[in-house]
């Protein structure tokens, strides 16, 4: 992975009312590859991920303090262009969020929103992005069909294609395989592994086996605190903190 650090978290604290959920998080997300945010359910992983593209602010009574630096600029600044920010950071949720339109229009929607494109260019884009997620051969003859008719696994790959179509810098995934059957989940994992050379990918999971399969870098969060972060090989073979050791051995639960 390169030396550039596109996302840097400094002294990040998050509150729901008076309750503090994230506690003084300091973390640098390496450029390219897959960073896994690991930890038990309810420890603050998804909350942290939603800070990255600021969709956390859609929830009530939330206060965020600290800095989130993307390419050196603090994206928590009030004047940040949220549309542009969310273009740079696509988010895959646990359950696929397809748009109420055709398969074709789902992929084309964001790209057409941000760019004036000719029909032939949109056609090429749709085919290219569907091929990236290994979905083109399955849907090429029914691109005008409603996206909701796809299987859940196909819908998740479609959502990934839609995110890739706007040329993001970072792909975010919040337990993106948790609602999928094993075969569909494997499809999504394979797409992440294929994309890791060209994208910075940040995935939240509580599944150790998945983290071991996918991670280049791991950040372990427990009870709202960043316990430790390290390259995956080092994290799994030589954890430094006693809580990390207990979690990896199955002793520490959420």
N, C-alpha and C positions, 0 to 999 in steps of 0.2 A: 504494500500500500504506500501511497505517496506521502510526502511530508506535509502537504496542505491540510489544515484542519477547518473544514467548512462550518462546523457548529461547535461553539464553545459555551458552556454553561458556567456562570459565575455567581456564587452566593445566592442560589435560587431558593426562595421560600414561597410556599403557597398555603393559603388559608381558606377554609370554608367558614365564613363567619369568624368565630374566635378559635375554631379548631385548626391547628396547624397540621397539614397533611404531608407536605414536603419540607425537609429541614436542611437548609444550607447545602444544597447540592452544588458540587463543583466537578465538572466532567468535560473532557474534550472528546468529541466523536471523531475518530480517524476518517480521513478522506478515502472514499471507495471501500469496497468490502462490506461485510455484514457485521454490524454491532448489535448484540443481543442485550436487552435490558431484562435481567433475570430476577426472579424473586417470587415468593408465595402470593397467592391471591389476596388482594386488598392491601398491598404494601405500598402502593403509590406509583407503580410502573406505568399504568395507562394514563394516570393524571399527568405524569411527567411528559409522556409522549404527546399529549394533547396541548401542552404548552408550546411545543415546537412550531406548530402552525396556528397557534392561538385559538383553536376551537374551544379550548377550555373556558374562554370568556363567554361562550354561549350559555354556560351554566350560571345559576343564580348564586349571588353572595360570595363570589370568588375574588380573592385579592392575591396578586402575584408580585413578588419583590425580587430584585436581582437583575441580572443581565443574561440575555441569550444572544450570542454574537454569531451571525451568519455572514461569512465573507467580511468579517470585521465590523459589521454594523449591528447595533442592538435592535433586534426585531420586536422587543417589548416597548419600544418608543411609541408614544401615542400617534405619531404621524406616519407610522409604517403602513404601507399600502397592503391591506390584507388580501386583496384579490391576487396581487403579484406574489405575495408570500405563499399563498396556498397553491399557486401555480408551481412554485419552486419545490413545494413539499406535498406530494400526493399522499393520502392516507387511506390504507385498507383497513376497514373495520372488521370486527369479529364476524358480523353477518353482512353479506354483500349488499351494497346500496346501489342497485341499478336504477337508472332514470326511467321514468314512465314513457319510454319511446322505443324505437327499434334498436336492434343490435348495432346496425350501422351508425345510427345517430348517437348512441351512447358513446362510441369511440370518437366520433367526429365533433361532439358537442363542445368540449373545451377548446380544441384547436380552432374551431370556427369562431368561438367567442373571442379569442385572443388575436386571430389573424384573418385577414381577408384572403380567401383561398378559392381557386377555381375548382370546379367539380372534379376534374380529372386528378387534381392534386389531392383532394380530399379522399377520392377513391384509393389512391396509392397509399395515403397515410393509413386508412382503415385496414387495408390488406397488410401493410408492414407491421402495424402494432398487433394485429390479431395473430400474425405469424410469430411475433416475439413471445407471445404467451401460449403458443401451441394450440390455438383455438381456430385458426383459419380453416383448416380442412373440415372441421366439425360444423361450421356455420356458413361457409361460403355460398351455399345454395339457398340460404334463408336469412339473408342480411336484413330484409325488411320486416321480419317477424319481431313481435314484442320481446324485449330482453327478459321479461319475467317468465317466459316459457322455457328458458334454459334451466338446466339443473343448477343446484346451489354451487357446485364446484365450477361449472362453466360460468356462472354469474360472477364468481370471485375472480376468475381469470379475465373476464370482460372488464371488471372494475380496474384491474391492474393495467389492462391495455388502455383504458380511458385515461388513467393517470399518466402513463408513459407518453401518450399522444401530445401532451402539452410540454414535453421535454423538461421534466423536473430535474433539480439538482439532487434531491433527496427523496427516497421512498420510505414512508413510514408504514409499519404494520402492527396493528393492535390485536394480538392473538389471531392472526389472519387465517389460521387453519382450524381453529377450535370448533367451528360449526360444520366442518366438512367431514365427509366419510374418508376413510384412510387413503383410498385411491386418489380422490380429489386433493386431499391434503398433500400427498406426495407430488402431484402435478405442480401445486403452488410452490412447494419447497424447491423443486427442480428449476422453476422460473427464477427464483431468487438467486440460486447458485449460478445460473447462466448470466444474470444481470450484474453480479457483484463486481465484475471487472470495470464496468462503466458507470456505476451508480454508487452513491453512499446509501446504504440500506440500514434502517434502524427498526428492529423487531422487538416487540414485547412478548415474552412467553413465561409461563411458570413450569414448562415441561423440560426437565433436564435433558432428556434424550434429544429433543429437538434443538436445544441450545448446543449440544455437543456436535450435532450433525451440521449445523449451519454457521456457527459463530466464527468470525475472525477475531473479534474483540468482545469482551463481556463486561457489563456493569451490573453488579449485584446490589439490589435495593431491599432493605428490610425495615419495616415500620417507618417508612418515609425518609430513611437515611441512606445515602450511598455508602455501603460498607467497604467495597473495594472494586477496582476496575483494572483489567489487565488483558493482554493478548490471550486468546482462548486457550492455547496450549499451556501457557503459564498458569492461567486461572484454574484450570481443571487439574493440573498435575501438582501445583505448588501454591495453594491458596494461603494467604498470609493471615487473615483474620479468623479467630476461632469460630465466629458465627458463620462465616463462609464454609469452613470445614464441616460444621454441624449440618448446614443446609445440604451440602453436596453428599453427605453420608445418610441423609434422610432423618436425622435427629431433630433438626430445627424445622418447625412447620409454621404456617401463617395463621 
